[in-house]
């Protein structure tokens, strides 16, 4: 594999500058991860207070979908214009959306502001990981990954608890406003410490992300309950036509979303599948578990947030050992095995919902689900990174993050259409995990090969 750019053109010299830059991207990762979960325990109360319970899934899907579009666009800009300006733009949009969400007076307005917030998060999440890859060599990143995973895990775990506490003791609006001071600090630290590596100026294709966003947006409208009505079929047909246009446009584009040669790689394809399913399982569970807890179980928002702690803590723990499993057994072991564990946890949780098992069984099954999702999702990102050359690293990172968000937005929309209560919804979550486990256990490579090496077997 080619030398890391951090060995050739340091983005920040080892020492104080690199520690400040690392802190900045850690804070950027923390605020985006925190926002994803802090609102989950607040959302049932929020939608009731603003009178928009029928739009519950839209609040999540709009944010995740906007993040998908933002990742596709800003990941490419990070490779062409520089990491620092894209990080700054993303943080600005994210903080603006956070302030507007905190001041929202209706659920439709909140959904619109969540789109702004999601676009910013779409720039932040892949750019933070790309900057960290610029700061450290591949050997160093194996150790640094644990720090980032721990920070992400801490932010996601405490998010539901803080959201529930804010709803009960302050206001749900603070679930959005707490991000502002942390985001401003991250901007200041990165500005004084990070230096963008030199890069050749290349053309940026905005039509690809625009076409993808428009097509998938139409498809999402076709899925959403109460959003499309009698226009479901026309929206779906237009979306299919748009996706065909995207496929043709990408074949001739001088700057495709992902280079076609990478899309033929089994590691990259396995990462795309793992990202879609991993995001679908994580975000649908975090969206519907608090709703199930408050509507069917009669629990407080704080207890609903507490129910997500085992899931997110399991994700964080699983991510830490997932890299070691990946190094030894490739994506077949880390992602395929991870989804098999997630299948067991999701199946037990669905059975618990159907048969009224107690809180102990609920927490244990959600913890097992998270323990499987951690290695599956994290190595579905790291695997394709090992196959991409440096000048495509930001592009590939953002595309893989985008698949995670995309899987979440469409899974939430699809589950919201399921009738019969929460048990069938969670049973479908288990079925999705099982499908991913079976597919990746056969499709994914069984060993790690870098982009300079031969094809994986």
Secondary structure by P-SEA (a helix, b strand, c coil): cccccccccccccccaaaaaaaaaaaaaaaaaaaaacccccaaaaaaaaaccccaaaaaaaaaaaaaaaaaaaaaaaaacccaaaaaaaaaaaaaaaaaaaaacccaaaaaaaaaaaaaaaaacaaaaaaaaaaaccaaaaaaaaaaaaaaaaaaaaaaaaaaaaaaaccccccccccaaaaaaaaaaaaaaccccccccbbbbbaaaaaaaaaaaaaaaaaacccccccaaaaaaaaaaaaaaaaaaaaaacccccccccccccaaaaaaaaaaaaaaaaaaaaaacaaaaaaacccccaaaaaaaaaaaaaaaaaaaaaaaaaaaccccccaaaaaaaaaaaaaaaaaaaaaacccaaaaaaaaaaaaaaaaaaaaaaaaaaaaaccccaaaaaaaaaaaaaaaaaaaaaaaaaaccccaaaaaaaaaaaaaaaaaaaacccccccccccccccc
